[in-house]
Amino acid sequence: MDQVSPEDWSPQFQQLGLSDRMLSALTALKFEQPTPIQEQSIPLLLAGHDVVGQAQTGTGKTVAFGLPAVEVCDPDLGECQAIVLTPTRELAQQVGSVLDFFARAQGLEATVLMGGRRLSDDFANLERRPQIVVGTPGRVIDHLERRTLQLGRVRMAVLDEADRMLDIGFYPDMRKILRRSPNDRQTALFSATIPTPIKSLIHQFMHEPEHVHIEPEVATAQGINQRYYEVADRDKVHAVEELLPELSGRTLVFCNMKVTVDRLVSRLRDQGLNADAIHGDRDQRKRDRVMAQFRSGDIQFLVATDVAARGLDIPDVQHVVNFDLPQTPEDYVHRVGRTGRAGAEGSAISFVGEWDFDQLERILKLVGDELARGELGIYS
């Protein structure tokens, strides 16, 4: 960063009102142009507004709220001044690593609080009196109750992927954490969708927020062979077994429930296949080990819930299987985009159960003729 001169700064980022140190940090990280969510959110947050950002994963939200969060903190005050809540441990780690770089550039401390880690590590990190805390709601509540974390000096609170936190059941925790922070704090909420409980959070805990809405990218990548099969829920495992001969290479399978993930992994292992799971009930060390094995190719089939896979740095895969259809068409595009990257060919297979036809219609409306219907031999 010390080798970066003002001539190197991105002109587009300069227009957003960021400090010199943050402009140098962005240049050191080779950021050249802000994404739409960054371009619209950063000036509003720097001006002190509350912001509701509606945007998908992968649009650059971390930098959109991370830079303003760093800018509001005072390095001379050894208290938590910015708190960021995320739905999963993986996303907490990812956000924490980005904010840690920007924080250190400004002379600040940042730490991550999440389940799956020893509490003694948390205590040691909190003793460094970090100004920025990134955490999953459950672990943050744990430290609030232990009084090892205080939020009385918080200047900015960020809810990242609020709809996912709602899905997991963190709604009461989000409310409790916001209540523990000052009423005059600044609040930023980012969410792909804004269901009614999230609207209630906005109404109760935010002050005249500015709304930023980034339309999701509709197009799926070129070179992805997309098919769907109508299959009864009870037959889905048999459908996977029928399709196994064509599922060579790294394969990512999405299920909507943890119990389904575990059952499918068990059946794949019965077939002599290298398969493992990622979901919320697995501790962090196991999840890290599974991801390392999947990246190295030691595991061919990674079976995951959407929540656990969200925000994960998953390498290119040859096949994506939607064992269960996702809840929104945008989630379908996001899942399918895990394959067919950088011009490579890939396949995306989706099972449509007896209760899924409304979801299928919405997905077809979004992606059109690219998603073709296939026929399974088990019904011939």
BADRENLUM-227952 format. One record per residue (C-alpha): z, y, x; residue in three letters; residue number from 0. Coordinates in Angstrom, 1 decimal. Example, Ala and Ser with C-alpha at 12.3 -4.5 7.8 and 13.67 -1.06 7.14 Angstrom:
% BADRENLUM-227952
       w       v       u  timi  zalum
     7.8    -4.5    12.3   ALA      0
     7.1    -1.1    13.7   SER      1
***
This chain:
% BADRENLUM-227952
       w       v       u  timi  zalum
     0.0     0.0     0.0   MET      0
     0.8     2.4     2.9   ASP      1
    -2.8     2.0     4.0   GLN      2
    -4.1     3.2     0.6   VAL      3
    -5.2     6.8     0.5   SER      4
    -5.8     9.0    -2.6   PRO      5
    -9.5     8.8    -2.0   GLU      6
    -9.2     5.0    -2.7   ASP      7
    -7.6     5.5    -6.2   TRP      8
    -9.5     4.5    -9.2   SER      9
   -10.8     7.6   -11.1   PRO     10
   -10.3     5.8   -14.4   GLN     11
    -6.7     5.0   -13.7   PHE     12
    -6.1     8.5   -12.4   GLN     13
    -6.9     9.8   -15.8   GLN     14
    -4.0     7.9   -17.5   LEU     15
    -1.2    10.0   -16.0   GLY     16
     0.3     7.4   -13.6   LEU     17
     2.3     8.3   -10.5   SER     18
     0.8     8.3    -7.0   ASP     19
     2.8     5.1    -6.1   ARG     20
     1.5     3.2    -9.1   MET     21
    -2.1     4.3    -8.4   LEU     22
    -1.7     3.1    -4.8   SER     23
    -0.2    -0.2    -6.1   ALA     24
    -3.1    -0.7    -8.5   LEU     25
    -5.6     0.0    -5.6   THR     26
    -3.7    -2.5    -3.4   ALA     27
    -4.1    -5.1    -6.1   LEU     28
    -7.8    -4.2    -6.4   LYS     29
    -7.6    -2.9   -10.0   PHE     30
   -10.7    -0.8   -10.5   GLU     31
   -11.0    -0.1   -14.2   GLN     32
    -8.4    -0.2   -17.0   PRO     33
    -9.0    -2.6   -19.9   THR     34
    -9.2    -1.1   -23.4   PRO     35
    -5.5    -1.9   -24.1   ILE     36
    -4.4    -0.3   -20.8   GLN     37
    -6.6     2.8   -21.4   GLU     38
    -5.2     3.4   -24.8   GLN     39
    -1.5     2.3   -24.4   SER     40
    -0.5     3.6   -21.0   ILE     41
    -0.9     7.4   -21.8   PRO     42
     0.9     6.9   -25.1   LEU     43
     3.8     5.1   -23.4   LEU     44
     4.0     7.6   -20.5   LEU     45
     4.2    10.4   -23.2   ALA     46
     7.3     8.7   -24.6   GLY     47
     5.7     7.3   -27.8   HIS     48
     6.6     3.9   -29.3   ASP     49
     3.5     1.7   -29.3   VAL     50
     2.4    -1.3   -31.4   VAL     51
    -0.4    -3.0   -29.6   GLY     52
    -2.4    -5.6   -31.4   GLN     53
    -4.4    -7.6   -28.9   ALA     54
    -5.0   -11.1   -27.8   GLN     55
    -3.8   -12.8   -24.6   THR     56
    -5.9   -12.0   -21.6   GLY     57
    -6.6    -8.4   -22.5   THR     58
    -4.4    -6.9   -19.8   GLY     59
    -1.2    -6.3   -21.8   LYS     60
     1.2    -6.9   -18.9   THR     61
    -0.2    -3.9   -16.9   VAL     62
    -0.4    -1.9   -20.1   ALA     63
     3.4    -2.0   -20.7   PHE     64
     4.4    -2.9   -17.1   GLY     65
     3.3     0.3   -15.5   LEU     66
     5.1     2.6   -18.0   PRO     67
     8.2     0.4   -17.8   ALA     68
     8.4     0.9   -14.1   VAL     69
     7.7     4.7   -14.5   GLU     70
    10.7     5.2   -16.8   VAL     71
    13.2     3.6   -14.5   CYS     72
    15.4     5.5   -12.0   ASP     73
    15.8     3.6    -8.7   PRO     74
    19.1     5.4    -8.1   ASP     75
    20.7     3.9   -11.2   LEU     76
    21.7     0.2   -10.7   GLY     77
    21.5    -0.7   -14.4   GLU     78
    19.0    -2.5   -16.6   CYS     79
    16.7     0.3   -17.8   GLN     80
    13.7    -1.8   -19.0   ALA     81
    13.8    -5.2   -20.8   ILE     82
    10.7    -7.3   -21.5   VAL     83
    11.0   -10.3   -23.9   LEU     84
     8.4   -13.1   -23.8   THR     85
     8.1   -16.3   -25.9   PRO     86
     7.9   -18.8   -23.1   THR     87
     9.2   -19.5   -19.6   ARG     88
     5.7   -19.6   -18.1   GLU     89
     4.8   -16.2   -19.6   LEU     90
     8.1   -14.8   -18.4   ALA     91
     7.3   -16.0   -14.8   GLN     92
     3.8   -14.5   -15.0   GLN     93
     4.9   -11.1   -16.3   VAL     94
     7.9   -11.1   -13.9   GLY     95
     5.6   -11.6   -10.9   SER     96
     3.4    -8.7   -11.9   VAL     97
     6.3    -6.4   -12.6   LEU     98
     8.1    -7.4    -9.4   ASP     99
     5.2    -6.0    -7.3   PHE    100
     5.1    -2.7    -9.2   PHE    101
     8.9    -2.4    -9.2   ALA    102
     9.2    -2.9    -5.5   ARG    103
     6.5    -0.3    -4.9   ALA    104
     8.7     2.2    -6.8   GLN    105
    11.9     1.1    -5.0   GLY    106
    13.2    -0.9    -8.0   LEU    107
    14.5    -4.4    -8.6   GLU    108
    13.1    -6.7   -11.2   ALA    109
    14.3   -10.2   -12.2   THR    110
    13.4   -13.0   -14.6   VAL    111
    16.0   -14.6   -16.9   LEU    112
    14.8   -17.9   -18.6   MET    113
    15.9   -21.3   -19.5   GLY    114
    15.4   -24.2   -17.2   GLY    115
    16.9   -22.4   -14.2   ARG    116
    20.5   -22.7   -12.9   ARG    117
    22.8   -20.0   -14.3   LEU    118
    24.1   -19.5   -10.7   SER    119
    20.7   -18.2    -9.7   ASP    120
    20.7   -15.8   -12.6   ASP    121
    24.2   -14.5   -11.6   PHE    122
    23.0   -13.9    -8.0   ALA    123
    19.9   -12.0    -9.2   ASN    124
    21.9    -9.9   -11.6   LEU    125
    24.3    -9.0    -8.9   GLU    126
    21.5    -7.1    -7.2   ARG    127
    21.6    -4.8   -10.3   ARG    128
    18.0    -5.0   -11.3   PRO    129
    16.5    -2.0   -13.2   GLN    130
    13.9    -4.3   -14.9   ILE    131
    14.7    -7.6   -16.7   VAL    132
    12.0   -10.0   -18.0   VAL    133
    13.3   -12.9   -20.1   GLY    134
    13.0   -15.3   -22.9   THR    135
    15.2   -14.3   -25.8   PRO    136
    17.6   -17.4   -25.6   GLY    137
    18.5   -16.8   -22.0   ARG    138
    18.9   -13.0   -22.5   VAL    139
    21.3   -13.6   -25.4   ILE    140
    23.2   -16.1   -23.3   ASP    141
    23.8   -13.4   -20.6   HIS    142
    24.6   -10.7   -23.2   LEU    143
    27.3   -13.0   -24.6   GLU    144
    28.7   -13.7   -21.1   ARG    145
    28.6   -10.0   -20.5   ARG    146
    26.7   -10.6   -17.3   THR    147
    23.9    -8.3   -18.7   LEU    148
    24.4    -5.0   -20.4   GLN    149
    21.6    -3.1   -22.2   LEU    150
    23.5     0.2   -22.8   GLY    151
    21.2     2.1   -20.3   ARG    152
    17.9     0.6   -21.5   VAL    153
    15.2     3.2   -21.7   ARG    154
    12.3     0.9   -22.7   MET    155
    12.2    -2.4   -24.6   ALA    156
     9.1    -4.5   -24.8   VAL    157
     8.3    -7.4   -27.1   LEU    158
     5.4    -9.3   -25.7   ASP    159
     3.5   -11.7   -27.9   GLU    160
     6.0   -11.0   -30.8   ALA    161
     4.2   -13.3   -33.2   ASP    162
     4.7   -16.2   -30.8   ARG    163
     8.4   -15.4   -30.6   MET    164
     8.5   -15.4   -34.4   LEU    165
     6.7   -18.9   -34.5   ASP    166
     9.3   -20.4   -32.1   ILE    167
    12.2   -19.0   -34.1   GLY    168
    13.3   -16.1   -31.9   PHE    169
    13.2   -13.5   -34.7   TYR    170
    17.1   -13.3   -35.0   PRO    171
    17.4   -13.0   -31.2   ASP    172
    14.8   -10.2   -31.0   MET    173
    16.8    -8.3   -33.6   ARG    174
    20.1    -8.9   -31.8   LYS    175
    18.7    -7.8   -28.5   ILE    176
    17.2    -4.6   -29.9   LEU    177
    20.5    -3.8   -31.6   ARG    178
    22.3    -4.1   -28.3   ARG    179
    20.1    -1.4   -26.7   SER    180
    20.3     2.3   -27.4   PRO    181
    18.7     3.8   -30.6   ASN    182
    16.9     6.4   -28.6   ASP    183
    15.1     3.9   -26.3   ARG    184
    11.4     3.6   -26.3   GLN    185
     9.9     0.4   -27.8   THR    186
     6.6    -1.3   -27.2   ALA    187
     5.5    -4.3   -29.3   LEU    188
     2.5    -6.4   -28.5   PHE    189
     1.2    -9.1   -30.8   SER    190
    -2.1   -10.8   -31.6   ALA    191
    -1.2   -10.7   -35.3   THR    192
     1.2    -8.6   -37.4   ILE    193
     2.8   -10.9   -40.0   PRO    194
     5.4    -9.5   -42.5   THR    195
     8.5   -10.2   -40.4   PRO    196
     6.9    -8.3   -37.4   ILE    197
     6.2    -5.4   -39.8   LYS    198
     9.9    -5.5   -40.7   SER    199
    10.8    -5.3   -37.0   LEU    200
     8.5    -2.3   -36.5   ILE    201
     9.9    -0.5   -39.5   HIS    202
    13.5    -1.1   -38.5   GLN    203
    13.5    -0.7   -34.7   PHE    204
    10.6     1.6   -33.9   MET    205
    10.2     5.4   -34.3   HIS    206
     6.9     6.6   -35.6   GLU    207
     4.9     4.2   -33.4   PRO    208
     1.4     4.8   -32.4   GLU    209
    -0.9     1.8   -33.2   HIS    210
    -3.5     0.4   -30.8   VAL    211
    -5.8    -2.3   -32.1   HIS    212
    -8.1    -4.1   -29.7   ILE    213
   -10.6    -6.3   -31.5   GLU    214
   -10.7    -9.9   -30.2   PRO    215
   -13.7   -11.0   -28.3   GLU    216
   -15.6   -13.3   -30.8   VAL    217
   -18.0   -15.0   -28.5   ALA    218
   -17.1   -18.3   -26.9   THR    219
   -18.5   -18.9   -23.5   ALA    220
   -22.0   -20.1   -23.0   GLN    221
   -22.5   -23.8   -22.1   GLY    222
   -19.7   -25.1   -24.3   ILE    223
   -20.7   -28.0   -26.6   ASN    224
   -18.6   -27.4   -29.7   GLN    225
   -18.1   -30.2   -32.3   ARG    226
   -15.7   -30.9   -35.1   TYR    227
   -14.9   -34.2   -36.8   TYR    228
   -13.4   -34.6   -40.2   GLU    229
   -10.6   -37.1   -39.7   VAL    230
    -7.5   -38.0   -41.7   ALA    231
    -4.3   -37.1   -39.9   ASP    232
    -3.2   -40.7   -39.7   ARG    233
    -6.5   -41.6   -37.9   ASP    234
    -6.5   -38.8   -35.2   LYS    235
    -5.2   -41.1   -32.5   VAL    236
    -7.9   -43.6   -33.2   HIS    237
   -10.4   -40.8   -33.1   ALA    238
    -9.2   -39.8   -29.6   VAL    239
    -9.5   -43.4   -28.5   GLU    240
   -13.0   -43.6   -29.8   GLU    241
   -14.0   -40.5   -27.8   LEU    242
   -12.3   -41.5   -24.6   LEU    243
   -15.5   -42.7   -22.9   PRO    244
   -17.0   -39.2   -23.0   GLU    245
   -13.7   -37.5   -21.9   LEU    246
   -14.2   -37.9   -18.2   SER    247
   -12.6   -35.3   -15.9   GLY    248
    -9.8   -32.8   -16.6   ARG    249
    -9.0   -32.7   -20.3   THR    250
    -6.7   -30.3   -22.2   LEU    251
    -5.4   -31.4   -25.6   VAL    252
    -3.8   -29.0   -28.0   PHE    253
    -1.3   -30.2   -30.7   CYS    254
     0.7   -28.0   -33.0   ASN    255
     4.0   -30.0   -32.8   MET    256
     6.1   -31.3   -29.9   LYS    257
     6.6   -34.7   -31.5   VAL    258
     2.8   -35.1   -31.8   THR    259
     2.4   -34.2   -28.1   VAL    260
     4.8   -36.9   -27.1   ASP    261
     3.3   -39.6   -29.3   ARG    262
    -0.2   -38.8   -28.0   LEU    263
     0.9   -38.9   -24.4   VAL    264
     2.5   -42.3   -25.0   SER    265
    -0.7   -43.7   -26.6   ARG    266
    -2.9   -42.4   -23.8   LEU    267
    -0.6   -44.0   -21.2   ARG    268
    -0.8   -47.2   -23.1   ASP    269
    -4.6   -47.0   -22.4   GLN    270
    -3.8   -46.8   -18.7   GLY    271
    -4.7   -43.1   -18.5   LEU    272
    -2.9   -40.5   -16.5   ASN    273
    -1.4   -38.2   -19.1   ALA    274
     1.5   -35.8   -19.4   ASP    275
     3.0   -33.2   -21.7   ALA    276
     3.8   -29.5   -21.7   ILE    277
     6.1   -28.2   -24.5   HIS    278
     9.2   -26.2   -25.1   GLY    279
    11.7   -29.2   -24.8   ASP    280
    10.7   -30.0   -21.2   ARG    281
    12.8   -28.3   -18.5   ASP    282
    11.1   -25.9   -16.1   GLN    283
    11.0   -28.2   -13.1   ARG    284
     9.1   -30.8   -15.1   LYS    285
     6.7   -28.3   -16.5   ARG    286
     6.0   -26.9   -13.0   ASP    287
     5.5   -30.4   -11.6   ARG    288
     3.1   -31.4   -14.5   VAL    289
     1.0   -28.3   -14.0   MET    290
     0.8   -28.9   -10.2   ALA    291
    -0.4   -32.5   -10.9   GLN    292
    -2.9   -31.3   -13.5   PHE    293
    -4.3   -28.7   -11.0   ARG    294
    -4.6   -31.3    -8.3   SER    295
    -6.3   -33.9   -10.5   GLY    296
    -3.4   -36.4   -10.4   ASP    297
    -3.2   -36.0   -14.2   ILE    298
    -6.4   -36.2   -16.2   GLN    299
    -5.0   -35.4   -19.7   PHE    300
    -2.6   -32.5   -20.3   LEU    301
    -1.3   -32.5   -23.8   VAL    302
     0.3   -29.2   -24.8   ALA    303
     1.5   -27.1   -27.7   THR    304
    -0.2   -23.8   -28.1   ASP    305
     3.0   -21.9   -27.5   VAL    306
     3.7   -23.7   -24.2   ALA    307
     0.1   -23.3   -23.0   ALA    308
    -0.1   -19.6   -23.8   ARG    309
    -0.2   -17.5   -20.7   GLY    310
    -0.4   -20.5   -18.4   LEU    311
    -2.7   -20.3   -15.4   ASP    312
    -4.6   -23.4   -16.3   ILE    313
    -7.6   -24.3   -14.1   PRO    314
   -11.1   -25.0   -15.3   ASP    315
   -11.2   -28.0   -17.5   VAL    316
   -14.2   -30.2   -18.5   GLN    317
   -13.0   -30.8   -22.1   HIS    318
   -10.7   -29.1   -24.7   VAL    319
    -9.6   -31.2   -27.6   VAL    320
    -8.0   -29.5   -30.7   ASN    321
    -6.0   -32.5   -31.9   PHE    322
    -4.7   -30.1   -34.5   ASP    323
    -6.7   -27.0   -35.5   LEU    324
    -5.1   -23.7   -34.3   PRO    325
    -3.6   -21.3   -36.8   GLN    326
    -6.2   -18.5   -36.4   THR    327
    -9.9   -18.3   -35.5   PRO    328
    -9.0   -16.1   -32.5   GLU    329
    -6.7   -18.8   -31.2   ASP    330
    -9.6   -21.2   -31.5   TYR    331
   -11.8   -19.0   -29.3   VAL    332
    -8.9   -18.6   -26.8   HIS    333
    -8.3   -22.4   -26.6   ARG    334
   -12.0   -23.2   -26.3   VAL    335
   -12.4   -20.6   -23.6   GLY    336
   -10.4   -22.8   -21.2   ARG    337
   -13.6   -24.8   -20.6   THR    338
   -17.1   -23.8   -19.7   GLY    339
   -16.0   -21.1   -17.2   ARG    340
   -18.1   -19.5   -14.5   ALA    341
   -21.3   -21.0   -15.9   GLY    342
   -20.0   -24.6   -15.9   ALA    343
   -20.7   -26.9   -18.8   GLU    344
   -17.8   -28.0   -21.0   GLY    345
   -17.1   -29.6   -24.3   SER    346
   -14.7   -28.6   -27.1   ALA    347
   -13.8   -31.2   -29.8   ILE    348
   -11.8   -30.3   -32.9   SER    349
   -10.3   -32.6   -35.5   PHE    350
   -10.3   -31.3   -39.1   VAL    351
    -7.6   -33.0   -41.2   GLY    352
    -7.4   -33.2   -44.9   GLU    353
    -5.5   -29.9   -45.2   TRP    354
    -7.5   -27.9   -42.6   ASP    355
   -10.7   -26.9   -44.5   PHE    356
    -9.6   -23.3   -45.1   ASP    357
    -8.9   -22.9   -41.4   GLN    358
   -12.3   -24.5   -40.6   LEU    359
   -14.1   -22.1   -42.8   GLU    360
   -12.5   -19.1   -41.1   ARG    361
   -13.4   -20.5   -37.7   ILE    362
   -17.0   -21.2   -38.7   LEU    363
   -17.2   -17.7   -40.0   LYS    364
   -16.2   -16.4   -36.6   LEU    365
   -18.2   -18.7   -34.3   VAL    366
   -21.1   -19.6   -36.6   GLY    367
   -23.6   -22.3   -35.8   ASP    368
   -22.2   -23.0   -32.3   GLU    369
   -19.7   -25.4   -33.9   LEU    370
   -21.5   -28.4   -35.2   ALA    371
   -20.3   -31.3   -37.2   ARG    372
   -20.1   -34.8   -35.7   GLY    373
   -19.6   -38.3   -37.1   GLU    374
   -17.0   -40.8   -36.0   LEU    375
   -17.6   -44.5   -35.7   GLY    376
   -14.3   -45.3   -37.2   ILE    377
   -15.7   -44.2   -40.6   TYR    378
   -19.1   -45.7   -40.3   SER    379
***
